[in-house]
Amino acid sequence: MDLRAAWLQLEPGVPAWERTTATGVVSHRSAAELYRIGHLPVDAHEFTLPSRKQTRRHDVRLHRGPVDHDIVTLRGLPVTRPSRIAADLLADRADLGAIAQVIADALRPGFDDPGSISSAIAPHAAANGLRRGDGIGLLRWLPELSGDGDGRS
């Protein structure tokens, strides 16, 4: 309920049924929590918007980025897909083991597929010591960090 209230407060004058992704989507740790994947601590409600916006709420963190793809509706809220969650967390330099757990938890029930995840995380391969654009290598390496290194990618 708190997450939904924070989302509604992003654009208080726009009813929920008239909103588009341009009014903000649940992302990052909040999206992982909504999917119930991973074990990342959530200390703020996180949203991505296509343009810069500020909030006075101390419990809301806003990110700027594209919201025209990798978005689904989950529990009545627009939310980024797990492949995007992983890429966003890598960009934020979150704990690699925690990101690996998010990916492993997303793959088991089929919330996302290995191809989508490897494509989304490919831009972060070089920053993690792999060949530039090697999303498949990064996808294979990350589960080893979570103790889920069974090579199912």
N, C-alpha and C positions, 0 to 999 in steps of 0.2 A: 504493500500500500504506500509506503514512504517513497519508493522509486516512482510509482505512478503519479503521486502528488508532485514530486520534483519535475517529472516530465511535463505535467500539465502547467506548472508554473513557468516553464520556458516561454510559453506564449499564452498568457492567461486569457486573452481576448478571443482565442480561437478554440471552438469546441473540439473535443477529441475526434469526433466523426468527420470533421472537415480538415484535419491535419494531413500534411504530406511529410515526407522524409525531410524536407527543407526546414521544418520546425524543430528538428533534432531527433536523433536515434540513440537508443541505449547502446553503449559501447564499452570496450575495455573490460575492466574487472566487473563492472555491473552487468555486462552482457554475459560473462562467464557465470556469474552467480545466477542469472535468470535461467540459463541452460542447465545449471547445477553441474558444471564441469570444472575441474581443477579445485585447488584449495587456496586460492589467493585471498588474502585479507581485503575486505572492502571497507575503506574508511570514508568514502564519498560516493555519491551517485555520479556516474560518468556518462556523458553524452557527447556525441559528435554532431557538429552542425556545419553547413557548407560555408558559412561566413562568420566573421568574428562577432562574438557576443560576450557580454559580461553578466555576472550574477553577483548578488550580494550574499547569497546563501553560502555559508561556510562548509556545508555538507554536499556541495555540487562542484564537480570539476568539468569544465567544458573544453573540448578539443575541436580543432578546425580541420576539416577534411571532406573528401567526397562522400556523399550519401546517396548517390544515384544507382549503386549496385552493391551486391553482397549484403543485402538487407532482407530480412524476413519478418513476419509478424509472429510473435511468441507471447502467449498469455496477454494478448490484446495490445502489446507494445511493439513499435518498430525496433528491431534489434539487429546488430551486425551478426553475420554468420561466424561460426568458429574459425574458419580460415582467416577472416578479417580480424577476429579477436587476437589470434596468435600473432599476426603481422603487427597489429597495433601495440601489443605488449612487447614485442621485440624492438619496435621503434622507441618505446619508452624505457628500454633497457631493464625490464622486469627480470626477476630471477629466472634463469634458464630452466632450472628443474621444475619450477612452477608452470612455466610455459609448456614444457614437455608433458606435464600432467594434464593440462588443458587439452592439448592435442590428443593424447591417448584417450581421455574421457570422451572426447568428441567423436573419435573414430569408432569406438566400441558400439554405440547404439546407432551409428550411421547418421549423426547430425551433419556430417560433412564427409567429403571423400579425400583420399590421399592426393589426388591430382590437384584439386582446388587448393588444398593446404600448401603443397609444395610450390605452386605458382605464387601464392600470396606471400610466402615467407622468403622466396628466392632473393629479393632485394637485400635481405639481411644476412646472406650467407658469408660474404666477404668480411663483414664486421665480426663474424664468429669463427674466423680462421679457415674458412672453406673457399673454394674457387668462386669467383664472382658469378652470381646468378644460379648457384648450385642449390636450388630448393630441395631437390631430391636428397642430396647429401645431407643437408640440414635436417630434413625430416627423418632421415635414418639415424642421425647422430643424437638428436634431442631425446628420444625415448630412453637412451642409455642413462641419461641424467635423472630420469624419474624412476629408474628401476624397472621400466617396462620395455626393456630392450629385446623384444622378441622378434624384431624385424618384420612386422606386419605391414610396413609401408609399401 
